């Protein structure tokens, strides 16, 4: 609730809102709900950043090179499962590289092994 105190009273007729606890994002055009979709958010120890600002563009479903700290701390024991889900796993310049494909190519129905 504290965050809402600092937002402008008028968020604009065209806006994107993300309700982190609900895992939902909504796109409004001309104050009318145009799209509602589920989103992935951070964890309590790695929270999703919150901000309010004018956006020039939005990249939807990008590929993502997983940071080394996440590979080391969260993924090392799950590489076989991640590979089956479509992650690209290989060695580049002596470092393990894990690349998450575009979200449309990810098998989210098989992703529960990673989130547990």
N, C-alpha and C positions, 0 to 999 in steps of 0.2 A: 504494500500500500504506500510505503514511503516514496517509491519510485514515481507513482502517479502525481505526487505533489509537484514534481519538477517538470512535468510534461506541459506543453502548451495546452490551453483549454480547447483550442480548435486544432485538431490533428489534420485537418484538410479533408476535402471531399474525396480525394484519391489517396489511399494509404494501404499499407500492409501492417497488420498487427500479428504478433506472436504471443500466444498465451502459453508460457513455459510450463506451468503445472498441468495444463490440459494437453500438452503436446500437439497443439493446433496452431496453424497460421491461417490468416484470412486476408483476402484481397478485396478492398472496397473501391468501387469506381462510382463517382458521383453519389457518394454516401450510400450506395446500394451494394450489398454483399454479392460479389462476382464469383468468388472461389473460396473454398474451405478445404484444407488439406492437413494431413498429419505431418509432424516434423520430429526430427531427432534432436534432443536437447542434451545439455551437459549433465553431470552428476553433482551432488552436493560439494564434493571436494574439487571438482573441475566445472564450475558453473558456466552456463551460457551467458555471454556478454549481453548486456542490455543497453540500448541506445535509442535516441530519437533524433532523426536528422532527415534532411531531404536526400533522396536517392536519385542518382542519374541512371543507373541500370541495376539489374539483378541477374545473376547467373544461376540457372536452375539445373540441378542434377549434375554438378561438375565431377570430373574424375578427381581423385585426391591421393596424393602421396602421403602416406602415414608418417608422422614424425618419429624419429628414432626412439624418443622417450616412451611413446605409446607402444611401439613394437616391443621394446625391451620389457616394459612394466605390465602390459596387458595382453599381448598377442603371442608371445613365444611358444606357449604350450598349445596354441590353437591353430597353428599354421595349416595343418592338413584340412581342418574344417573350413578355414577361410578360403583355401584354394578351391574346395568344392563349391563354395558360394560365389566364385568368380573373381576373387582377388588375384592379382598378378603378383607372384612372389619370386624374386630373383636376387642375385648378388650384383651390385654395381660399385666399382672402385673399392672393393673389399668390405662393403657394408650391405647388410640385408635390406632390400627395398621391398616394401609392401605397398601396392597401389590398388586403391579401391576404384573399381570402374564406375562409370556414370550410374547414378542411382537406378535408372531404368533397366540396367543390365544386372543389378544385384538381386539375388534371390532372397528377399526379405523373409519369405516363409521359412527359410532355413537359417536365419540369423540368430535364433534364440540361443544357440550354443555360445555365441560371442557375448551376448548381453548378460549372461548369468554369471 
